[in-house]
């Protein structure tokens, strides 16, 4: 199941890119995307630590 934390890291990167793109026009949505990215990144780290 190594692909789960890789997929979560990819999702976090995708969300960060979306937040960066939306920052000037829609700050609320950008903040929500950043929160999702932090959660996905934390989930990826937690998943990886549980398999090590």
C-alpha positions as semicolon CSV with decimal commas, in nm:
position;residue;x (nm);y (nm);z (nm)
1;X;0,000;0,000;0,000
2;X;0,284;0,240;-0,073
3;X;0,072;0,426;-0,324
4;X;-0,160;0,575;-0,058
5;X;0,084;0,822;0,093
6;X;0,221;0,904;-0,252
7;X;-0,133;0,980;-0,368
8;X;-0,194;1,194;-0,059
9;X;0,125;1,391;-0,124
10;X;0,019;1,440;-0,487
11;X;-0,322;1,560;-0,368
12;X;-0,157;1,803;-0,127
13;X;0,058;1,943;-0,408
14;X;-0,245;1,977;-0,634
15;X;-0,435;2,163;-0,362
16;X;-0,142;2,395;-0,294
17;X;-0,125;2,479;-0,663
18;X;-0,496;2,555;-0,667
19;X;-0,466;2,774;-0,361
20;X;-0,176;2,965;-0,517
21;X;-0,376;3,018;-0,835
22;X;-0,688;3,138;-0,656
23;X;-0,521;3,357;-0,392
24;X;-0,568;3,691;-0,570
25;X;-0,928;3,638;-0,678
26;X;-1,092;3,417;-0,414
27;X;-0,906;3,418;-0,084
28;X;-1,166;3,215;0,109
29;X;-1,151;2,926;-0,136
30;X;-0,773;2,947;-0,140
31;X;-0,761;2,919;0,239
32;X;-0,993;2,617;0,227
33;X;-0,766;2,455;-0,030
34;X;-0,466;2,524;0,191
35;X;-0,641;2,361;0,485
36;X;-0,714;2,058;0,268
37;X;-0,352;2,048;0,156
38;X;-0,227;2,054;0,515
39;X;-0,467;1,774;0,608
40;X;-0,361;1,566;0,307
41;X;0,006;1,624;0,387
42;X;-0,044;1,533;0,751
43;X;-0,235;1,223;0,648
44;X;0,046;1,123;0,414
45;X;0,305;1,162;0,688
46;X;0,090;0,971;0,937
47;X;0,031;0,692;0,685
48;X;0,401;0,671;0,605
49;X;0,498;0,666;0,971
50;X;0,252;0,385;1,040
51;X;0,413;0,166;0,772
52;X;0,774;0,226;0,881
